[in-house]
């Protein structure tokens, strides 16, 4: 528990580090999409973060933790600085959900409907599972898991709570949007669309990687709870993800830089309970899983997930949630106190809530106002769809 001014400052620095990760999301997407869509990607990330802030402040945080900020300043002072800073820290996690989704739906999603979807997801869908796993929503779920299997569902820093939710929500949006025009030939063959800027992609990966140590280590939420084990496990999982991607991805720079992120996604859940060698294996499996699933999505299943956010966050996150229940056992040099069955059930629950919530949010928006760019906007570039709110002339926004 947060107890002192030092704890408050510690958590504030954690919030700042995770906030900086959104620059990583932005550059990762900018480097991956075509030049005609780069400005749109930048606009989406910062706008999604801002509307997520409002939605989480007004609704989402209350759903998850039963604390409301809709009261006079005198009453907020009674709640305390601790709770306000904790809100800031957890907001940066919540706002990662739209940032994850943004990478999957890039290059053909309308700007305004996605902004509305982000608000709904952060206000209603994400906090439901966040509250079950970490907060005060339906406490009977964790109590039942503990009484039945000896331990609650364990997710230290969000493999399932954040990444599974983001990845599987993105999958619903990608499926409802359909593939980009020109992505496949008439006979179903994949038409390659290479990243526009590998250095930007790599920069995005590095910003996310550095920020991840705030994401994971500072999830302890107090100085007393900090452990070097979380830092070393994060490091080992990242290395495992990179090395696996280097081999399986045959030195492809996009795969290698995303392999680091896959390893970090997977280790979030069990970073405080697994051995560093277990973290290395978890990261390596995640890195390989990302590449195999990404290729299957693009080539065989015709799922046009631009940045591969479903394999990267949805599948690697699910693996991380389950792996916590495997490598966290004392028989594998883990700390113990985790249940394999609880991890399976908690992971499946997160996937289910994301799928149901995603199809409801994006399905309703598609029916009511449409979620896809017009043929002209998609051909000219998603940047065209935001030129009216840009300071730049329309012709300068085009490729």
C-alpha positions in Angstrom: 0.0 0.0 0.0 1.1 3.6 -0.6 2.1 5.1 2.7 4.4 8.1 2.3 5.4 11.1 0.2 8.1 8.9 -1.3 5.6 6.4 -2.4 3.6 9.2 -4.1 6.6 10.5 -5.9 7.6 7.0 -6.9 4.1 6.4 -8.4 4.1 9.8 -10.1 7.4 8.9 -11.8 5.9 5.6 -12.9 2.9 7.5 -14.3 5.3 9.8 -16.2 7.2 6.8 -17.6 4.1 5.0 -18.8 2.8 8.3 -20.2 6.0 8.5 -22.3 5.3 5.1 -23.7 2.4 6.6 -25.7 5.1 8.4 -27.7 6.4 4.9 -28.4 3.0 3.7 -29.6 2.9 6.8 -31.9 6.3 6.2 -33.5 5.8 2.5 -33.8 2.6 3.1 -35.8 4.1 6.0 -37.8 7.0 3.9 -38.8 4.8 1.0 -39.8 2.1 2.7 -41.9 2.5 4.4 -45.3 3.5 8.0 -45.4 0.1 9.2 -46.4 -1.3 7.9 -43.1 1.4 9.1 -40.7 -0.2 12.3 -39.5 -3.5 10.5 -38.9 -1.6 8.0 -36.7 0.0 10.8 -34.6 -3.4 12.5 -34.2 -5.1 9.3 -33.1 -2.6 8.5 -30.3 -2.7 11.9 -28.6 -6.4 12.4 -29.1 -7.3 8.9 -27.9 -5.2 9.5 -24.8 -7.0 12.8 -24.1 -10.5 11.4 -24.4 -9.4 8.3 -22.4 -8.4 10.7 -19.6 -11.8 12.2 -19.4 -13.7 8.9 -19.8 -11.6 7.2 -17.1 -11.9 10.2 -14.7 -15.6 10.5 -15.0 -16.7 6.8 -15.2 -14.0 4.2 -15.7 -12.1 4.6 -12.4 -15.3 4.5 -10.4 -16.4 1.3 -12.1 -13.1 -0.4 -11.3 -12.3 1.0 -7.8 -15.5 2.6 -6.6 -13.9 6.0 -6.1 -15.5 9.0 -7.6 -13.9 12.4 -8.2 -17.2 14.1 -9.0 -17.2 16.2 -5.8 -15.8 19.6 -4.5 -12.1 20.1 -4.0 -12.5 20.0 -0.3 -13.9 16.4 -0.7 -11.1 15.5 -3.1 -8.6 16.6 -0.5 -10.2 14.1 1.9 -9.7 11.4 -0.7 -6.0 12.4 -0.7 -3.1 13.0 -3.0 -2.4 9.2 -2.9 -5.7 8.3 -4.7 -5.3 11.1 -7.2 -1.8 10.1 -8.2 -2.9 6.4 -8.3 -5.6 7.5 -10.7 -3.0 9.1 -13.0 -0.8 6.0 -12.9 -3.7 3.6 -13.7 -5.1 6.0 -16.4 -1.9 5.6 -18.4 -2.6 1.8 -18.4 -6.2 2.3 -19.4 -5.2 4.7 -22.2 -2.9 2.1 -23.6 -6.0 0.2 -24.8 -7.0 2.7 -27.5 -3.3 3.0 -28.4 -3.1 -0.7 -29.0 -6.3 -0.8 -31.0 -5.0 2.1 -33.1 -2.2 0.0 -34.6 -4.5 -2.7 -35.7 -7.1 -0.5 -37.4 -4.6 1.9 -39.0 -5.0 3.2 -42.6 -8.8 2.7 -43.0 -10.6 3.7 -39.7 -12.5 7.0 -39.5 -11.2 9.4 -37.0 -14.3 10.5 -35.1 -15.9 7.1 -34.6 -12.6 5.7 -33.3 -12.5 8.6 -30.8 -16.0 7.7 -29.6 -15.0 4.0 -29.4 -12.0 4.9 -27.3 -14.2 6.8 -24.8 -16.6 3.9 -24.5 -14.0 1.2 -24.2 -12.0 3.1 -21.5 -15.2 4.2 -19.6 -17.1 0.9 -19.7 -15.4 -2.2 -21.2 -11.8 -2.1 -19.8 -12.7 -1.0 -16.3 -15.1 -4.0 -15.9 -12.2 -6.5 -16.2 -9.7 -4.2 -14.5 -12.0 -4.1 -11.5 -12.4 -7.8 -11.4 -8.7 -8.5 -11.5 -7.3 -5.5 -9.6 -10.2 -3.5 -8.1 -13.5 -3.8 -6.4 -15.8 -5.0 -9.2 -17.4 -8.4 -8.5 -15.1 -9.5 -5.7 -16.8 -12.8 -5.7 -14.9 -13.8 -8.8 -11.4 -13.7 -7.2 -12.8 -15.1 -3.9 -14.2 -18.1 -5.8 -11.0 -18.7 -7.7 -9.0 -18.6 -4.4 -11.4 -21.0 -2.6 -11.5 -23.4 -5.5 -7.9 -23.4 -6.7 -5.9 -22.0 -3.8 -5.0 -18.7 -5.4 -6.6 -15.7 -7.0 -6.0 -14.8 -10.7 -2.6 -13.1 -10.6 -1.6 -10.3 -13.1 1.1 -8.1 -11.6 1.4 -5.6 -14.3 -1.2 -6.3 -16.9 -0.4 -9.1 -19.4 -4.2 -9.9 -19.4 -5.7 -6.8 -17.9 -4.1 -4.4 -20.3 -2.6 -6.4 -23.3 -5.2 -9.1 -23.7 -8.0 -6.6 -23.4 -6.3 -4.3 -26.0 -5.3 -7.0 -28.4 -8.7 -8.8 -28.5 -10.6 -5.5 -28.6 -8.5 -4.6 -31.6 -9.3 -7.9 -33.2 -13.0 -7.2 -33.1 -12.4 -3.7 -34.7 -10.2 -5.2 -37.4 -12.7 -7.8 -38.3 -15.6 -5.3 -38.5 -13.6 -2.9 -40.6 -12.4 -5.4 -43.1 -9.1 -5.4 -45.0 -7.5 -2.4 -46.5 -8.2 -1.8 -50.2 -5.4 -3.2 -52.3 -4.1 -5.5 -49.5 -5.0 -8.7 -51.4 -5.1 -9.4 -55.2 -8.2 -10.8 -56.8 -7.0 -14.3 -56.4 -6.4 -13.7 -52.7 -2.6 -13.3 -52.8 -1.1 -10.9 -50.2 0.2 -7.6 -51.6 3.2 -6.5 -49.5 2.9 -3.1 -47.9 6.3 -2.5 -46.3 6.8 -0.1 -43.3 7.4 3.5 -44.3 10.2 4.2 -41.9 12.2 1.5 -40.0 14.1 4.0 -37.9 10.8 5.5 -36.6 9.5 1.9 -35.9 12.7 1.1 -34.0 12.5 4.4 -32.1 8.9 3.5 -31.1 10.0 0.1 -29.9 12.9 1.6 -27.8 10.7 4.2 -26.2 8.2 1.5 -25.2 10.9 -0.8 -23.9 12.4 1.9 -21.7 9.0 2.9 -20.4 8.1 -0.7 -19.7 10.3 -0.7 -16.7 8.0 1.9 -15.2 5.0 -0.1 -16.4 6.3 -3.3 -14.6 8.5 -2.2 -11.8 6.3 0.6 -10.6 3.2 -1.6 -10.6 4.3 -2.3 -7.0 2.8 1.1 -6.3 5.0 1.7 -3.3 8.7 1.9 -2.5 8.3 -0.9 0.0 6.9 -3.2 -2.6 9.7 -2.7 -5.2 11.7 -5.7 -6.1 14.7 -6.1 -8.4 13.2 -9.4 -9.5 10.6 -7.6 -11.6 13.2 -5.5 -13.3 15.5 -8.4 -14.1 12.6 -10.6 -15.3 11.5 -7.8 -17.6 15.0 -7.5 -19.0 15.3 -11.3 -19.5 11.9 -11.6 -21.2 12.7 -8.7 -23.5 16.0 -10.4 -24.5 14.2 -13.7 -25.0 11.7 -12.0 -27.3 14.4 -10.3 -29.4 16.5 -13.5 -29.8 13.5 -15.6 -30.7 12.3 -13.0 -33.2 15.8 -12.8 -34.7 15.8 -16.5 -35.4 12.1 -17.1 -36.4 11.8 -13.8 -38.2 15.0 -14.3 -40.1 16.6 -11.0 -39.1 13.6 -8.9 -40.2 13.9 -5.6 -38.3 10.2 -5.2 -37.9 9.9 -8.6 -36.3 13.0 -8.1 -34.1 11.8 -4.8 -32.7 8.3 -6.2 -32.0 9.8 -9.3 -30.5 11.2 -7.2 -27.7 7.7 -5.9 -27.1 6.1 -9.4 -27.2 8.5 -10.6 -24.5 7.7 -7.6 -22.3 3.9 -8.1 -22.9 4.2 -11.7 -21.8 6.2 -11.1 -18.6 3.9 -8.5 -17.1 1.6 -11.0 -15.4 4.3 -13.1 -13.6 7.2 -10.7 -13.4 7.1 -10.7 -9.6 6.8 -14.5 -9.2 8.9 -16.3 -11.9 12.6 -17.0 -12.0 14.7 -15.0 -14.5 15.3 -18.1 -16.5 11.6 -18.7 -16.6 11.2 -15.1 -17.8 13.7 -15.8 -20.6 11.6 -18.7 -21.8 8.3 -16.8 -21.5 9.8 -14.0 -23.6 11.2 -16.3 -26.2 7.9 -18.1 -26.7 6.1 -14.8 -26.9 8.5 -13.5 -29.6 8.2 -16.7 -31.7 4.4 -16.8 -31.2 4.0 -13.2 -32.4 5.8 -13.9 -35.7 4.0 -17.2 -36.4 0.6 -15.7 -35.6 1.3 -12.5 -37.5 2.2 -14.4 -40.7 -0.9 -16.6 -40.3 -3.1 -13.6 -39.9 -1.8 -11.8 -43.0 -1.2 -14.8 -45.3 -3.7 -17.5 -44.4 -6.5 -16.0 -42.4 -6.7 -12.7 -44.3 -6.9 -10.7 -41.1 -5.5 -7.3 -41.9 -4.1 -6.3 -38.6 -1.6 -3.6 -39.6 0.8 -3.7 -36.7 0.0 -7.2 -35.6 -1.5 -6.0 -32.3 -3.6 -9.1 -31.8 -0.6 -11.5 -32.0 1.6 -9.0 -30.1 -0.8 -8.0 -27.3 -3.7 -10.4 -27.5 -1.9 -13.7 -27.9 1.4 -12.9 -26.2 -0.6 -11.4 -23.3 -2.7 -14.6 -23.0 0.5 -16.7 -23.1 1.9 -14.5 -20.3 -1.2 -14.9 -18.1 -1.1 -18.7 -18.5 2.7 -18.8 -18.2 2.5 -17.1 -14.8 0.6 -20.1 -13.6 3.3 -22.5 -15.0 6.6 -20.8 -14.3 5.4 -19.2 -11.0 5.3 -22.6 -9.4 8.0 -23.5 -6.8 8.9 -26.6 -8.8 10.2 -24.4 -11.6 12.1 -22.1 -9.2 9.1 -19.7 -9.0 7.9 -17.9 -5.9 4.6 -19.9 -5.7 1.3 -18.6 -4.6 -0.3 -18.9 -8.1 -2.7 -21.3 -9.6 -2.6 -22.7 -13.1 -6.4 -23.1 -13.2 -7.0 -19.6 -11.9 -4.7 -18.2 -14.6 -6.5 -20.1 -17.3 -9.9 -18.9 -16.1 -8.8 -15.3 -15.6 -7.2 -15.2 -19.0 -10.3 -16.6 -20.8 -12.5 -14.2 -18.8 -10.4 -11.2 -20.1 -10.6 -12.5 -23.7 -14.4 -13.0 -23.4 -15.1 -9.5 -22.0 -12.9 -7.9 -24.7 -14.6 -9.8 -27.5 -18.1 -9.1 -26.3 -17.4 -5.5 -25.5 -15.5 -4.9 -28.8 -18.3 -6.3 -31.0 -20.9 -4.3 -29.1 -19.0 -1.0 -29.3 -17.7 -1.2 -32.8 -20.7 -3.1 -34.1 -23.1 -0.3 -32.9 -20.8 2.4 -34.2 -20.6 0.7 -37.6 -24.4 0.5 -37.8 -25.1 4.0 -36.5 -22.4 6.2 -38.2 -19.9 3.9 -40.0 -16.4 3.3 -38.9 -14.5 3.0 -42.2 -13.0 5.7 -44.4 -14.5 6.4 -47.8 -12.8 5.0 -50.9 -11.3 8.4 -51.7 -10.0 9.0 -48.2 -8.5 5.5 -48.0 -6.9 5.9 -51.5 -5.5 9.4 -50.8 -4.6 8.6 -47.2 -6.2 8.7 -43.8 -4.5 12.1 -43.3 -7.1 13.5 -45.7 -9.9 12.7 -43.3 -8.5 15.1 -40.6 -7.3 17.9 -42.9 -10.2 20.2 -41.7 -8.8 20.2 -38.2 -5.2 20.5 -39.2 -3.2 23.7 -39.4 -1.6 22.5 -42.7 -3.1 22.9 -46.2 -4.8 19.8 -47.5 -2.3 19.4 -50.4 0.6 19.2 -47.9 -1.1 16.4 -46.0 -1.1 14.0 -49.1 1.7 11.7 -50.1 
